[in-house]
Every structure is written in structure tokens, then in C-alpha cells.
Amino acid sequence: MAAYLIGHITIKDPARWKIYTDGVRESLIPYGAEIVFRGKCAAVLTGEHPYHHAVVIRFPDQPTLRRWYHSDSYQGLIAVRDTAADVVIISYDA
């Protein structure tokens, strides 16, 4: 069953954010993951949503998503991520 990672993002430092996203793109390759969507919020139609950007990444399954998340290549990017943006990351089964 496919698994999806959803990231809700407010970018604080665009230069550092680019370093992070470039690193993430490379880190996904060994896991067969695909960036499905990356974009900026156009409108909040119902409720409150404080984040300005989102990303959706598809993985083959939850175990693969978790292996990627805990991999050395991704863990090495977390310090950059945390200084570049406010981020909430959630995983979903499809």
C-alpha cells in the first residue's frame, strides 16, 4: 500500500530552504519515492492553516517511508530544515 508524506511549511530562510530541498530530492532516490506536488497555498477555504507551502511525497509503503526518514542522508538535513522553515510532517496510508 502506498504511503504519503505531507509537509506543511512556512519558509523563514529561502537560501537554506533550497539547500534542504535539494538534499531531500537526492535522499529520496534510493527509496523509490516521488515528489507528487510542491506548492504555495492559494487560499484557506475552511478553518485555520498557518502554513504557506506544502509538499506531498509518495513512497512505496510505510516501512520505506520510515527507513528514508530515519536514514543518515535525511537525518543529516534536519538541522538545515529546522533553521530554514517551520515544518509539520505527517505520513498517511493510501
Order of alpha helices (4+ residues) and beta strands (2+ residues): beta-alpha-beta-beta-alpha-alpha-alpha-beta
